[in-house]
Amino acid sequence: MGQKFFDIKIKNILIDVNSDTWHANPLIYSENDTLKFPFKNIKAKIIWERDLSKKKLAESYGYSVYYIWENDIKDLNDDDIIKYLLNNI
């Protein structure tokens, strides 16, 4: 499975900030949509399965995993992002 990385780690909490494109935001993409990346094309469903596998692996080690979508925070200032985090974690 290789190494897995998360954007933020606070004690036993892991947070990933997901790009709407790189992680195929389900509010934008359907499972059969194909996303075009520099070195390959991949269906949204495959991206979601990989992300879920990564989450389950982290949870098996006792971590709580949270996701923040680019779409949810892209227009927020720093204070609003902190409020968003406190309300969603």
ROVOVO-444688 format. One record per residue (C-alpha): residue number from 1; x, z, y. Coordinates in nm, 3 decimals. Each point is the difference from the previous one (the first is absolute). Layout:
BEGIN
<NUM, <X, Z, Y>>
...
This chain:
BEGIN
<1, <0.000, 0.000, 0.000>>
<2, <0.294, 0.044, 0.236>>
<3, <0.018, 0.215, 0.308>>
<4, <-0.309, 0.051, 0.211>>
<5, <0.010, 0.076, 0.370>>
<6, <-0.249, 0.153, 0.241>>
<7, <0.019, -0.006, 0.379>>
<8, <-0.040, 0.374, 0.061>>
<9, <0.055, 0.309, -0.216>>
<10, <-0.109, 0.346, 0.112>>
<11, <0.049, 0.257, -0.276>>
<12, <-0.225, -0.129, -0.281>>
<13, <-0.186, -0.250, 0.220>>
<14, <0.091, -0.369, 0.001>>
<15, <-0.133, -0.238, 0.263>>
<16, <0.023, -0.377, -0.003>>
<17, <-0.081, -0.206, 0.306>>
<18, <-0.137, -0.321, -0.148>>
<19, <0.022, -0.331, 0.177>>
<20, <-0.333, -0.181, -0.015>>
<21, <0.174, -0.311, -0.132>>
<22, <0.275, 0.137, -0.227>>
<23, <-0.243, 0.234, -0.174>>
<24, <-0.308, -0.225, 0.023>>
<25, <-0.236, 0.227, 0.191>>
<26, <-0.328, -0.008, -0.197>>
<27, <-0.193, -0.011, 0.328>>
<28, <0.161, -0.338, 0.062>>
<29, <0.076, -0.146, -0.344>>
<30, <-0.196, -0.036, -0.322>>
<31, <0.164, 0.052, -0.339>>
<32, <0.041, -0.371, -0.071>>
<33, <0.149, -0.089, 0.339>>
<34, <0.354, -0.132, -0.029>>
<35, <0.248, 0.131, 0.254>>
<36, <0.297, -0.219, 0.083>>
<37, <0.333, 0.179, 0.028>>
<38, <0.346, -0.147, 0.064>>
<39, <0.104, -0.009, -0.366>>
<40, <-0.331, -0.014, -0.187>>
<41, <-0.376, -0.003, 0.022>>
<42, <-0.193, 0.292, -0.144>>
<43, <-0.366, 0.093, -0.044>>
<44, <-0.130, 0.304, 0.186>>
<45, <-0.113, 0.153, -0.329>>
<46, <0.361, 0.007, -0.127>>
<47, <0.119, 0.169, 0.320>>
<48, <-0.273, 0.264, -0.037>>
<49, <0.094, 0.061, -0.364>>
<50, <0.367, 0.050, 0.093>>
<51, <-0.090, 0.240, 0.280>>
<52, <-0.230, 0.196, -0.233>>
<53, <0.273, 0.021, -0.263>>
<54, <0.243, 0.134, 0.262>>
<55, <-0.258, 0.257, 0.112>>
<56, <-0.071, 0.118, -0.356>>
<57, <0.370, 0.037, -0.071>>
<58, <0.048, 0.216, 0.311>>
<59, <-0.305, 0.209, -0.089>>
<60, <0.140, 0.053, -0.351>>
<61, <0.293, 0.175, 0.171>>
<62, <-0.234, 0.228, 0.195>>
<63, <-0.018, -0.189, 0.329>>
<64, <-0.312, -0.064, 0.206>>
<65, <0.000, -0.358, 0.127>>
<66, <-0.169, -0.124, 0.315>>
<67, <-0.021, -0.345, 0.153>>
<68, <-0.026, -0.103, 0.360>>
<69, <-0.102, -0.358, 0.065>>
<70, <0.153, -0.200, 0.282>>
<71, <-0.351, -0.098, 0.109>>
<72, <-0.093, 0.366, 0.049>>
<73, <0.291, 0.096, 0.225>>
<74, <0.135, -0.315, 0.167>>
<75, <-0.173, 0.068, 0.332>>
<76, <0.057, 0.378, 0.007>>
<77, <0.252, 0.184, 0.215>>
<78, <0.224, 0.271, -0.147>>
<79, <-0.243, 0.285, 0.069>>
<80, <-0.288, -0.190, -0.157>>
<81, <0.210, -0.078, -0.308>>
<82, <0.072, 0.373, -0.042>>
<83, <-0.373, 0.073, 0.026>>
<84, <-0.071, -0.274, -0.253>>
<85, <0.251, 0.151, -0.242>>
<86, <-0.139, 0.352, 0.040>>
<87, <-0.356, -0.125, -0.058>>
<88, <0.085, -0.214, -0.302>>
<89, <0.253, 0.207, -0.193>>
